[in-house]
Amino acid sequence: MSGLFGYVKSFLGYNGEMLKPVSGSLFSLNKCIFNSSQLEIRKGNGQFEYELVIKRVVYEGEDYDDSTKNSFVFPIQDRMNLTKEPALTSEHAFSWLDVTPGTGGHRFVFEISEDDEENSGRDAAEEFRVAICKCLYENRYQTSSSEANNEDLKQFLRGDSNPSSPNVKAKVPSVDSTPKKEVSTPQKAASTPLKRESTPKKEFSTPQKEELKTPKKGEEKKSGKTPIRGDPNVVLATNYPEKGTEAQGNQVVSMEAQLYQFNVNSNVFEPRDDVVVSIKSTGDNKTTFSYVLSMFKKAGKDLIFSQSINSDMNMTYFEKEHSVIWLYKIASHVWTWSLLFSNQNDEDTFKKVFHEKLWEVNSQKPFSKLKDEEQDWIHQSYREDVEMEDDDGLQEEDMMDFEDEEEFFESASEDEEEEEGISGKNSLLTVGAKNQRSFVARGSKIGVFAHTPDNKMEFKTTINRLKNGKGDYFTPKKMVLHEAESSMLMLNPEQKDTVMRMDLNRPDIIDEWKLGEIYPVNDLFHQTKLSQMDNEALVMGLNRMGFMTIDPRTKEKVVPNHSYSYKASTKPELSCVATTENGQMAVGSSKGEIRLFSSKTLSTPKKDLESAPRANTSLPGFGDPILGIDVSKDGNWILATCKTYLLVIPAEFAEGKNGFDNKMGKDKPAPRRLQLKNEHIAMMGGSVNFTTAKFNVTEGKDEETAIVTSTGPFVIAWNFRKVKQNQLNIYQIKQYDEVVVGDQFRFGDDKNIIVATPQNVQMAKRAVQTFESVSSPFRQSSPFKSSPIRRG
């Protein structure tokens, strides 16, 4: 360590010209940053961290603008994509990407002057090459470079093979002038990246790095496309994480594999090491279940890193590649890893063991306690060859992409915030169907917005002073439109056994339905999917132990012989519910289970008031809490939201039979897991926390075609038509400046999405695009079942 630092400290003072290309693979050298400069390499803040420093050199009598920047500092990391360039005025030039978070990833070029008094340009270039490659070696492998040979260092420098370039001999321009020459893209020294499968006939163009830059104010409208900005607080790490200590516990499985790491700049998974993969149990497997995934160097068996197994890893399987991909996040650092297995047996063994142990971590129960049919159902969800509808390829209607909004509405002004009541930010969105209105809760107020015929949001009014019967202000935790959308039902988090009813024509809270202490209510829902559009007085309530029928026309409000509750000893932990147009009901739980009930459950009076509800089908889930649930109008599909993935489950399992009205038993269809690509998650900050996903709501006999959800400041729309054909990677992502608090399709529409953020409400618009226009990785992922993954 000290040896290398001493070496690079001696490498100072090479004069050169620093040029900044604007973008792309062909470098347009349109701005000279420094006419004369010095290059230094210095030690960074942490062990094995280094920085490349370029300082302006000003000679006596030279004029320059002293308001401009006089130095640049660049972290020395794999992601900088160090490249040897054909120079404009000398034989020796190097370029790199600025990987400093939030800078936009611009490429810089440094030319080493030929007239350096102390060293020739060739000597200086060679010293610089060795020094910076040693820094990159230490940063990647977190060890001294003293034993590294030239072959070890060559991997860090691209383009060192005299790529063809124009024979440009133009004089370097002054700071005020703009050169017009272009330099061809240097070839990569690494081997040609391999794709996972043959190139399809239709494929989206490869995104360029500059698509990820932070746009200047007003730039979005000019471009027609809004570039997605990576999280400036997250470092896409290129070195190994701190290895820590080896986990102590019982070995579950061990095998050899190749370890790869994703390089966001080259869009390639680059080889890191031949490894021994280990999964160990660190719990007692009775009351606690915990497991650790570890990587050891195949040679020497030294620990590389260990990671606790959990759902945040977003483990993804690629059968055709015999590989897996996952994420590792520590504080602000995110790694994207991949394992390539040498044979089918090792791959199958790893997948089976991993998702069984993941289920145990989430459920804190042994996987062996599940019925055989339930184990098979869970295993099926990780298969790619599930039965599906015939894939008809990409049709014109499948080529959706987000457009840029032209306007937005603030939900409250500064003056409104100073009014009496509870101030706050937008926290809840409810979208109407019959009256084409959206309602947004903001503290103790509700903003009302109209959906216009030209698909815009028009602010109508603010409903002030949400108060309970005692005159106390409250912020609703649930809002449900009721009685042909003429009234709004609300839940006050401070009154768990009470439902508030607001007359939207006045608008005032005119009723408080007291359900009693034995009927706390956590959620409200309708008996059928679209009954909010009818003059139906009945409404349903849900709590963690059961569900109830509420009839406001009765004195007791709750109808006992149409209400069900499980025994306390069963601990069902119900969390969410949705109904079909025929009144069938899907209920999710915080334990990950999903229960399917027929329409008769609520419509038929029960004989025994103490009887518990009986689901025709119970799905075990994956141990992750079900945060939200939706069903297709016809009841053929269930959409369950978990923190890091969505589950799309076919409810139909035989001709004319579904799991609501019949027991599925061993005939449970395989679920489909919708996950974002790990490369996308890494750029979004390294973690996902989905809001409740929803189908678009259709009229008549039209089927659902799209799914919408959000995580952080990103809205994601999946192509449900293709999901049914097992094409799970067709989605678009749109980024906002704030966290999204609510999103839902406009009624009868799969192109327009109402989006609420803490300060704004707007309509996100989607439209059919051409193949060429859908280029950003955040706008459309690969349209094929297993997206081509390139390896260096």
C-alpha positions in Angstrom: 0.0 0.0 0.0 2.6 2.5 1.0 4.8 1.4 -1.9 2.2 2.3 -4.5 1.3 5.6 -2.8 5.0 6.6 -2.9 5.1 5.6 -6.6 2.1 7.6 -7.6 3.2 10.6 -5.6 6.3 10.8 -7.7 4.2 10.9 -10.9 3.3 14.6 -11.0 3.4 17.5 -13.3 2.8 16.2 -16.9 1.5 19.1 -18.9 -1.3 18.4 -21.3 -4.6 19.5 -22.8 -7.9 18.4 -21.3 -10.8 18.1 -23.7 -14.4 17.3 -22.9 -16.5 15.5 -25.5 -20.2 16.2 -25.5 -21.5 12.6 -25.6 -21.7 9.3 -27.3 -19.2 6.8 -28.8 -17.9 9.3 -31.3 -16.2 12.0 -29.3 -17.2 15.5 -30.5 -14.4 17.6 -29.0 -16.3 20.8 -28.7 -14.7 22.4 -25.7 -11.2 22.8 -24.4 -11.4 22.8 -20.6 -7.7 23.6 -19.9 -5.2 24.6 -22.5 -2.4 23.7 -20.1 -2.8 21.5 -17.1 -1.1 19.1 -14.7 -2.2 15.6 -13.8 -1.8 14.1 -10.3 -2.8 10.9 -8.6 -3.4 11.1 -4.9 -4.6 8.9 -2.1 -8.4 9.1 -1.3 -10.2 8.9 2.0 -10.3 5.2 2.4 -8.0 2.3 2.1 -7.3 1.3 -1.5 -9.1 4.5 -2.7 -7.3 6.9 -5.1 -8.2 10.1 -7.0 -7.1 11.5 -10.3 -6.6 15.3 -10.1 -6.3 17.7 -13.1 -5.2 21.2 -12.3 -5.1 24.2 -14.6 -1.6 25.7 -15.3 -1.5 29.4 -15.9 1.6 31.0 -17.3 2.8 34.5 -16.6 1.0 37.0 -18.8 -1.7 34.5 -19.9 -5.3 35.7 -19.8 -8.1 33.4 -18.4 -11.4 33.7 -16.7 -10.8 33.5 -13.0 -14.5 32.7 -12.4 -14.1 29.3 -14.0 -13.2 26.0 -12.3 -9.4 25.5 -11.9 -9.3 21.8 -11.1 -11.2 18.5 -11.4 -11.1 15.5 -9.1 -12.1 12.0 -10.4 -12.5 8.9 -8.2 -10.4 6.1 -9.6 -12.7 3.1 -10.0 -13.5 0.3 -12.5 -16.5 2.3 -13.7 -14.4 5.1 -15.0 -13.8 3.0 -18.1 -10.2 4.0 -18.7 -9.4 4.1 -22.4 -6.3 4.8 -24.5 -7.3 7.3 -27.1 -5.9 8.4 -30.5 -4.8 12.0 -29.7 -5.2 15.1 -31.6 -1.8 16.7 -31.2 0.3 13.9 -29.8 0.6 10.1 -29.7 -0.5 9.7 -26.1 -4.0 10.4 -24.7 -6.3 8.8 -22.2 -10.0 9.2 -21.5 -12.3 8.2 -18.6 -15.8 8.7 -17.3 -16.5 10.9 -14.4 -18.2 8.5 -12.0 -18.7 11.0 -9.2 -22.4 10.6 -8.1 -24.7 13.2 -9.6 -22.2 14.4 -12.3 -23.9 12.8 -15.2 -21.0 10.5 -16.3 -19.3 12.8 -18.8 -16.1 11.5 -20.6 -12.9 13.5 -20.2 -9.7 13.2 -22.4 -6.2 14.1 -21.2 -3.4 14.5 -23.8 0.2 14.2 -22.6 2.4 16.9 -24.2 5.3 15.8 -26.3 7.5 18.7 -25.2 7.6 17.8 -21.5 11.1 18.9 -20.3 11.7 16.0 -17.8 10.1 13.1 -19.7 9.2 12.2 -23.2 5.5 11.8 -23.9 5.9 8.0 -24.3 7.7 7.6 -20.9 5.1 9.8 -19.2 2.2 7.8 -20.8 3.7 4.5 -19.7 4.3 5.7 -16.1 0.7 7.0 -16.0 -0.7 3.8 -17.4 1.1 1.6 -14.8 0.3 4.0 -11.9 -3.4 4.3 -12.6 -3.8 0.6 -13.4 -2.2 -0.3 -10.1 -4.7 2.0 -8.4 -7.6 0.3 -10.2 -6.2 -3.1 -9.3 -6.1 -2.2 -5.6 -9.5 -0.6 -5.6 -11.1 -3.7 -7.3 -9.3 -6.4 -5.3 -8.8 -4.5 -2.0 -5.3 -5.7 -1.8 -1.7 -4.5 -2.6 -0.6 -4.4 -6.2 3.0 -5.3 -5.4 2.5 -8.8 -6.8 0.5 -7.7 -9.9 2.1 -8.3 -13.3 1.6 -6.6 -16.6 -1.2 -9.1 -17.6 -3.0 -8.3 -14.3 -2.9 -4.6 -15.1 -3.8 -4.7 -18.8 -7.4 -5.6 -18.0 -8.0 -2.1 -16.7 -7.1 -0.2 -19.9 -9.3 -0.4 -22.9 -8.4 0.5 -26.5 -4.7 -0.3 -26.1 -4.6 -1.9 -29.6 -4.0 1.1 -31.9 -7.5 1.5 -33.0 -8.1 3.2 -36.3 -8.7 6.9 -36.2 -8.6 9.9 -38.4 -5.2 11.3 -39.0 -5.9 14.7 -37.3 -3.0 17.1 -37.0 -5.0 20.2 -36.1 -3.5 22.5 -33.5 -5.2 22.4 -30.1 -7.6 25.4 -30.0 -7.6 28.0 -27.4 -10.3 28.0 -24.7 -12.5 30.3 -26.7 -12.5 28.3 -29.9 -14.4 25.1 -30.7 -12.7 22.3 -32.7 -14.8 20.5 -35.2 -12.9 17.2 -35.6 -14.3 13.9 -34.4 -12.4 10.9 -33.2 -13.7 7.4 -33.8 -14.6 5.1 -30.9 -11.7 3.1 -29.5 -12.1 -0.6 -29.5 -12.4 -2.4 -26.2 -9.4 -4.5 -25.2 -11.7 -7.0 -23.4 -13.2 -9.9 -25.3 -16.4 -9.3 -27.2 -19.3 -9.4 -24.8 -21.5 -12.5 -25.2 -25.3 -12.3 -25.3 -27.4 -14.7 -23.4 -29.5 -15.7 -26.4 -29.6 -15.1 -30.1 -30.4 -11.6 -31.2 -34.1 -11.2 -31.9 -35.4 -9.7 -35.1 -36.7 -6.7 -33.2 -34.7 -5.2 -30.4 -34.5 -1.7 -28.9 -31.4 0.4 -29.5 -28.7 0.3 -26.9 -29.0 3.3 -24.6 -26.1 5.7 -24.5 -24.6 6.8 -21.2 -25.7 10.4 -21.5 -29.3 9.3 -21.2 -28.7 9.1 -17.5 -27.4 12.6 -17.0 -29.3 15.1 -14.9 -31.2 17.4 -17.3 -31.0 21.1 -17.1 -34.1 23.0 -16.2 -36.5 23.1 -19.1 -34.4 20.6 -21.1 -37.0 17.8 -20.8 -39.6 19.6 -23.0 -37.0 20.3 -25.7 -35.8 16.8 -25.9 -39.3 15.2 -25.9 -37.9 12.5 -23.6 -37.1 12.9 -20.0 -33.7 11.3 -19.2 -33.7 9.2 -16.1 -31.3 10.4 -13.4 -29.5 7.9 -11.2 -29.6 8.4 -7.5 -26.8 10.9 -6.6 -26.6 9.5 -3.1 -25.8 6.0 -4.3 -22.4 4.7 -5.4 -22.5 1.8 -8.0 -19.5 0.1 -6.4 -16.9 -1.6 -8.6 -14.6 -3.0 -5.9 -15.3 -5.9 -3.5 -17.3 -5.0 -0.4 -15.5 -5.3 2.9 -15.3 -9.1 3.5 -15.9 -9.1 7.2 -15.6 -12.4 9.1 -16.6 -15.8 7.9 -20.1 -16.8 9.0 -20.3 -19.6 11.6 -22.9 -22.2 11.2 -23.9 -25.4 9.4 -23.1 -25.8 5.8 -26.2 -26.2 3.7 -24.7 -26.3 0.2 -21.4 -25.6 -1.5 -20.4 -25.5 -5.2 -18.0 -23.9 -7.7 -19.0 -21.1 -10.0 -17.7 -18.0 -11.8 -18.4 -14.6 -10.2 -19.2 -11.6 -12.4 -19.9 -8.0 -11.6 -22.1 -5.6 -13.7 -20.3 -2.5 -15.2 -22.9 0.2 -15.7 -20.7 2.1 -18.1 -20.0 -0.8 -20.5 -23.4 -2.5 -19.9 -21.4 -5.8 -19.4 -21.1 -8.3 -16.6 -17.3 -8.5 -16.2 -15.5 -11.5 -14.7 -14.1 -11.2 -11.2 -13.1 -14.6 -9.8 -13.6 -18.3 -9.9 -15.3 -18.9 -6.6 -16.7 -21.4 -4.2 -20.3 -20.5 -3.3 -21.5 -21.4 0.1 -24.9 -21.1 1.9 -24.7 -21.6 5.7 -27.4 -21.7 8.4 -26.8 -19.2 11.2 -30.0 -19.8 13.1 -31.1 -22.7 15.3 -33.7 -23.8 12.7 -36.3 -24.1 15.4 -37.3 -20.7 16.5 -35.0 -18.6 14.3 -34.2 -19.1 10.6 -31.3 -17.1 9.1 -28.8 -17.9 6.3 -25.7 -16.4 4.8 -24.5 -16.5 1.2 -20.7 -16.4 1.0 -18.1 -16.2 -1.9 -14.7 -17.7 -1.4 -11.8 -17.6 -3.9 -11.5 -21.0 -5.5 -7.7 -20.7 -5.2 -6.7 -20.3 -1.6 -10.3 -20.4 -0.3 -10.0 -16.8 1.0 -13.4 -15.2 1.9 -14.4 -12.5 -0.7 -17.7 -11.4 0.9 -20.7 -12.6 2.8 -24.4 -11.5 2.5 -27.4 -12.3 4.6 -30.1 -13.9 2.5 -33.3 -11.8 2.2 -35.8 -10.6 -0.4 -33.9 -7.3 -1.0 -31.3 -9.3 -2.9 -33.8 -9.5 -5.7 -32.4 -12.8 -6.8 -33.2 -13.5 -10.5 -32.7 -16.7 -12.4 -31.7 -17.2 -16.1 -32.1 -20.9 -17.0 -30.7 -20.6 -20.5 -27.6 -18.9 -19.1 -27.2 -21.3 -16.2 -26.8 -18.1 -14.1 -28.3 -15.9 -11.4 -28.1 -12.2 -10.7 -28.7 -10.3 -7.5 -28.0 -7.1 -5.6 -25.9 -6.3 -2.5 -26.4 -3.0 -0.8 -24.4 -1.6 2.2 -25.3 2.0 3.2 -24.9 4.1 0.0 -22.9 1.4 -2.0 -24.7 -1.0 -4.4 -23.1 -4.0 -6.1 -24.8 -6.1 -8.9 -23.4 -9.7 -8.9 -23.9 -12.7 -11.1 -22.9 -16.4 -10.8 -22.4 -18.5 -13.8 -22.7 -22.3 -13.0 -20.7 -24.9 -14.9 -23.4 -27.5 -15.0 -27.2 -28.0 -14.8 -27.0 -29.9 -11.5 -25.2 -27.1 -9.6 -27.6 -24.5 -11.0 -30.7 -26.5 -10.0 -29.3 -27.3 -6.6 -28.5 -23.6 -5.9 -31.9 -22.3 -7.0 -33.8 -24.9 -5.0 -31.8 -24.4 -1.8 -31.8 -20.6 -2.1 -35.5 -20.0 -2.5 -36.4 -22.6 0.1 -34.1 -20.9 2.6 -35.4 -17.5 1.5 -38.9 -18.7 2.3 -37.8 -19.9 5.8 -36.1 -16.5 6.4 -39.4 -14.7 5.5 -41.7 -17.1 7.3 -39.6 -18.1 10.2 -40.9 -21.7 9.7 -39.3 -24.8 8.2 -40.0 -25.2 4.5 -40.6 -28.9 5.1 -43.8 -28.1 7.1 -45.5 -27.1 3.8 -47.6 -29.6 2.0 -46.0 -31.2 -1.1 -48.4 -29.3 -3.4 -47.5 -26.0 -1.7 -43.8 -26.7 -2.1 -44.3 -27.5 -5.7 -46.2 -24.3 -6.3 -43.4 -22.2 -4.8 -40.8 -24.1 -6.9 -42.8 -23.5 -10.0 -42.7 -19.7 -9.6 -38.9 -19.8 -10.4 -39.4 -21.7 -13.6 -39.3 -20.1 -17.1 -41.1 -22.9 -18.9 -44.6 -22.4 -17.4 -47.7 -23.0 -19.5 -48.8 -19.8 -21.2 -50.9 -18.4 -23.9 -49.4 -18.4 -27.4 -46.8 -15.6 -27.7 -47.9 -13.5 -30.7 -44.9 -11.3 -30.5 -44.8 -7.5 -30.1 -47.9 -5.8 -31.6 -48.2 -2.1 -32.1 -50.3 -1.6 -29.0 -47.4 -3.2 -26.9 -45.0 -0.4 -27.8 -46.0 1.9 -25.1 -43.8 4.6 -23.6 -44.3 7.5 -21.3 -44.6 11.0 -22.7 -43.5 14.2 -20.8 -46.2 16.0 -18.9 -46.8 19.6 -20.0 -48.3 20.8 -16.7 -48.9 19.9 -13.1 -51.0 21.3 -10.3 -49.8 22.1 -6.8 -52.3 20.7 -4.3 -52.1 23.6 -1.8 -50.8 27.1 -1.8 -48.7 28.7 0.9 -51.8 30.5 2.1 -53.7 27.3 2.4 -51.0 25.8 4.6 -51.5 28.6 7.1 -55.2 27.9 7.5 -56.7 26.2 10.5 -56.4 22.4 10.6 -53.6 19.9 10.1 -51.1 21.0 7.5 -49.3 18.4 5.5 -48.3 17.0 2.1 -50.2 14.8 -0.3 -50.5 11.4 1.3 -53.4 9.5 -0.3 -55.0 9.2 -3.8 -58.5 7.9 -4.7 -59.6 7.9 -8.4 -63.2 8.0 -9.3 -64.9 6.3 -12.3 -68.4 7.5 -12.8 -67.7 11.2 -12.2 -64.1 11.3 -13.5 -62.7 12.9 -10.4 -59.6 12.3 -8.3 -59.3 13.1 -4.6 -56.0 13.8 -2.9 -55.7 13.9 0.9 -53.4 16.6 2.2 -53.4 16.9 6.0 -57.0 17.7 7.0 -57.9 18.7 3.5 -58.9 17.0 0.3 -58.0 18.4 -3.1 -60.5 17.6 -5.9 -59.3 17.3 -9.5 -61.3 16.7 -12.7 -60.1 14.4 -15.6 -60.7 16.5 -18.7 -61.6 15.0 -22.2 -58.1 15.9 -23.4 -56.5 13.9 -20.6 -55.4 16.7 -18.3 -56.0 17.3 -14.6 -58.1 20.3 -13.8 -58.2 21.6 -10.2 -61.7 22.0 -9.0 -61.7 22.8 -5.2 -60.3 22.0 -1.8 -62.5 20.4 0.8 -61.4 21.9 4.1 -61.8 21.0 7.8 -61.9 17.3 8.0 -63.2 16.9 11.6 -64.7 14.1 13.6 -67.8 14.4 15.8 -65.7 15.9 18.6 -64.4 18.6 16.4 -60.9 17.2 16.2 -59.1 17.5 12.8 -57.8 14.3 11.3 -55.8 13.0 8.2 -57.6 10.1 6.6 -55.7 6.8 6.2 -58.2 5.4 3.7 -60.7 7.0 1.3 -63.4 5.0 -0.6 -66.0 6.5 -3.0 -69.5 5.2 -2.2 -73.1 5.4 -3.4 -72.5 6.2 -7.0 -69.6 8.4 -6.0 -71.9 10.8 -4.2 -70.2 10.2 -0.9 -66.8 9.4 0.5 -66.0 6.9 3.3 -62.9 7.6 5.3 -61.0 5.9 8.1 -59.5 8.0 10.9 -56.3 6.3 12.3 -57.3 7.6 15.8 -60.7 5.9 15.7 -60.2 2.3 14.7 -63.8 1.2 15.1 -65.4 4.2 13.2 -66.2 4.9 9.6 -66.6 8.5 8.5 -69.1 9.4 5.7 -68.8 12.6 3.8 -71.5 13.9 1.5 -69.6 15.2 -1.5 -72.4 17.4 -2.6 -72.1 19.6 0.5 -69.2 18.6 1.2 -69.3 17.8 4.9 -68.9 14.8 7.1 -72.5 13.9 8.0 -72.2 10.5 9.6 -69.9 8.5 11.9 -70.6 4.8 11.9 -69.6 3.3 15.2 -68.9 -0.4 14.7 -67.9 -1.3 18.3 -64.7 -2.3 19.9 -64.9 -5.9 18.6 -65.0 -4.7 15.0 -61.9 -2.6 14.4 -61.5 -1.8 10.8 -58.2 -1.4 8.9 -59.6 -1.3 5.3 -62.8 -0.7 3.4 -63.9 -2.4 0.2 -67.0 -3.0 -2.0 -68.8 -6.3 -2.5 -68.1 -6.1 -6.2 -65.3 -4.4 -8.1 -67.3 -1.6 -9.6 -70.1 -1.2 -7.1 -68.8 2.3 -6.1 -70.7 3.4 -9.3 -74.0 2.0 -8.0 -76.4 3.2 -5.4 -75.3 0.3 -3.1 -75.5 1.2 0.6 -73.6 -1.9 1.9 -69.8 -1.7 2.2 -67.3 -4.2 3.6 -64.6 -3.8 6.3 -61.4 -5.8 6.9 -59.2 -6.2 10.0 -56.4 -8.6 10.7 -58.7 -11.3 12.1 -61.6 -11.2 9.5 -64.0 -9.2 7.5 -67.5 -7.7 8.1 -70.5 -6.4 6.3 -71.5 -2.9 7.2 -75.1 -1.7 6.6 -75.4 2.0 7.6 -79.2 1.6 7.6 -79.1 -0.6 10.7 -78.6 0.5 14.3 -75.7 -1.8 14.9 -74.1 -1.0 11.5 -72.3 -4.4 11.4 -74.4 -7.4 10.1 -73.3 -10.4 12.2 -74.5 -13.2 10.0 -72.7 -11.8 7.0 -69.4 -11.2 8.9 -66.6 -13.6 9.6 -63.7 -13.8 12.1 -60.9 -16.3 12.5 -60.0 -17.6 16.0 -57.2 -15.8 17.7 -55.1 -18.9 17.8 -54.9 -19.1 14.0 -53.3 -15.6 13.7 -54.4 -15.0 10.1 -52.9 -11.5 10.0 -55.1 -10.4 7.1 -53.8 -7.3 5.4 -55.6 -6.5 2.1 -58.6 -7.5 0.0 -60.0 -7.1 -3.5 -63.2 -8.3 -5.2 -64.3 -9.3 -8.8 -67.3 -8.0 -10.6 -69.2 -11.1 -9.4 -68.3 -10.6 -5.7 -65.5 -13.2 -5.4 -62.9 -12.2 -2.9 -59.1 -12.4 -2.7 -57.6 -11.7 0.7 -53.8 -11.2 1.4 -52.0 -11.5 4.7 -48.9 -10.1 6.2 -47.6 -13.7 6.4 -47.6 -13.9 2.6 -50.7 -16.2 2.3 -53.5 -15.5 -0.2 -57.1 -16.8 0.4 -59.7 -17.1 -2.3 -63.4 -17.0 -1.4 -66.5 -17.5 -3.5 -69.2 -14.8 -3.8 -71.4 -16.9 -1.6 -69.1 -16.2 1.4 -70.6 -12.7 1.9 -74.0 -13.1 0.1 -75.2 -16.2 2.0 -76.1 -15.8 5.7 -74.1 -18.1 7.9 -75.9 -20.4 10.3 -73.3 -20.4 13.0 -72.3 -16.9 14.2 -69.0 -18.3 15.6 -67.9 -20.0 12.4 -64.8 -18.9 10.7 -64.7 -18.2 6.9 -63.6 -21.0 4.7 -61.5 -20.3 1.7 -61.9 -22.6 -1.3 -58.2 -22.1 -2.1 -55.3 -21.0 0.0 -52.0 -20.1 -1.6 -48.9 -20.2 0.6 -47.1 -17.2 -0.9 -43.3 -16.7 -0.4 -43.3 -15.5 3.1 -43.1 -11.8 2.1 -46.1 -9.7 3.4 -48.8 -9.0 0.9 -48.9 -5.2 0.9 -51.8 -4.9 -1.6 -54.0 -7.0 -3.8 -56.1 -6.6 -6.9 -58.1 -9.0 -9.2 -59.1 -8.8 -12.8 -62.8 -7.9 -13.4 -63.6 -11.5 -14.5 -61.7 -13.1 -11.6 -59.2 -14.9 -13.9 -56.1 -13.2 -12.5 -54.8 -12.1 -9.1 -52.2 -9.3 -8.7 -50.5 -9.3 -5.3 -47.9 -6.7 -4.3 -44.9 -7.5 -2.1 -42.1 -5.2 -1.2 -39.6 -6.1 -4.0 -41.8 -8.0 -6.5 -45.3 -8.5 -7.8 -47.1 -11.8 -8.1 -49.5 -12.4 -11.0 -51.4 -15.6 -10.3 -53.9 -17.3 -12.7 -57.1 -18.1 -10.8 -58.4 -20.3 -13.6 -56.9 -23.9 -13.4 -59.3 -26.0 -15.5 -61.9 -25.5 -18.1 -64.6 -23.5 -16.4 -63.1 -23.7 -13.0 -61.3 -21.2 -10.8 -59.8 -21.1 -7.4 -62.5 -18.8 -6.0 -65.4 -21.2 -6.5 -63.4 -24.5 -6.5 -60.5 -26.0 -4.6 -57.3 -25.9 -6.6 -55.5 -28.6 -4.6 -52.6 -29.9 -6.6 -53.7 -28.1 -9.7 -52.5 -24.6 -8.7 -51.2 -22.8 -11.8 -47.6 -21.4 -11.6 -47.5 -17.8 -10.5 -45.4 -15.2 -12.4 -43.0 -13.0 -10.5 -42.6 -9.4 -11.8 -39.3 -8.0 -10.8 -37.3 -5.0 -12.1 -33.9 -5.8 -13.6 -31.2 -5.6 -11.0 -29.3 -3.1 -13.2 -32.2 -0.8 -13.1 -32.7 -1.2 -9.3 -29.0 -0.4 -8.8 -29.4 2.9 -10.7 -32.6 3.7 -8.8 -30.8 3.5 -5.5 -30.4 -0.2 -4.8 -33.7 -0.9 -3.2 -37.4 -1.3 -4.1 -40.5 -0.7 -2.1 -43.5 -1.2 -4.3 -46.9 0.6 -3.7 -50.0 -1.4 -4.3 -50.1 -2.5 -7.9 -53.4 -2.1 -9.8 -54.8 -3.3 -13.1 -56.3 -0.7 -15.4 -60.1 -0.7 -14.8 -62.1 -1.5 -17.9 -65.7 -1.0 -19.1 -67.9 -3.7 -20.6 -66.2 -6.9 -21.7 -62.8 -5.3 -22.3 -59.9 -7.1 -20.6 -57.2 -5.6 -18.5 -54.0 -4.8 -20.5 -51.7 -3.0 -18.1 -50.4 -2.9 -14.5 -49.2 0.2 -12.6 -47.2 0.5 -9.4 -44.5 2.8 -8.1 -41.4 2.8 -5.9 -39.8 6.0 -4.6 -39.9 8.6 -7.3 -40.5 6.1 -10.1 -43.8 5.0 -11.7 -43.7 1.6 -13.4 -46.1 0.3 -16.0 -46.1 -3.4 -17.0 -47.6 -4.8 -20.2 -50.2 -7.3 -18.7 -51.1 -8.6 -22.1 -47.5 -9.9 -22.5 -47.3 -11.0 -18.9 -50.1 -13.5 -19.6 -47.8 -14.8 -22.4 -45.0 -15.2 -19.9 -43.1 -12.2 -21.2 -42.3 -10.6 -17.9 -39.7 -7.9 -18.7 -41.8 -5.5 -20.7 -42.2 -2.4 -18.6 -41.6 1.3 -18.6 -40.4 3.5 -15.8 -41.0 7.2 -15.4 -39.1 9.3 -12.9 -40.4 12.3 -10.9 -38.6 14.8 -8.7 -40.5 13.6 -5.6 -41.6 10.3 -4.0 -44.8 9.0 -5.6 -47.5 8.6 -2.9 -50.3 7.4 -5.2 -50.8 6.2 -8.8 -53.8 4.7 -10.6 -55.0 4.4 -14.2 -57.8 6.7 -15.3 -61.1 4.7 -15.4 -61.6 2.9 -18.8 -58.0 3.8 -19.9 -54.7 2.0 -20.0 -52.7 5.0 -21.3 -53.2 7.7 -18.7 -52.2 7.4 -15.1 -53.0 9.8 -12.3 -49.9 10.4 -10.2 -49.7 12.2 -6.8 -46.5 13.2 -5.2 -46.2 15.1 -1.9 -46.6 18.5 -3.6 -48.1 17.8 -7.1 -50.9 16.0 -8.9 -50.6 15.2 -12.6 -51.5 12.9 -15.4 -48.8 10.6 -16.8 -49.5 9.9 -20.4 -48.4 6.8 -22.4 -48.5 6.5 -26.2 -47.5 4.0 -28.8 -43.8 4.4 -29.8 -41.6 3.2 -32.6 -38.9 0.6 -31.8 -36.2 3.2 -32.4 -37.7 5.8 -30.0 -37.9 3.4 -27.1 -34.3 3.5 -26.1 -33.8 4.5 -22.5 -33.4 1.5 -20.1 -35.8 3.1 -17.8 -38.5 3.6 -20.5 -38.7 0.1 -21.8 -36.8 -3.0 -20.8 -36.1 -5.9 -23.3 -39.3 -7.3 -24.8 -38.1 -10.8 -24.6 -38.5 -13.4 -21.9 -34.8 -13.5 -20.9 -33.2 -10.2 -21.8 -29.8 -10.6 -23.4 -27.2 -10.2 -20.7 -23.7 -9.5 -22.0 -20.6 -10.8 -20.3 -17.1 -9.5 -20.9 
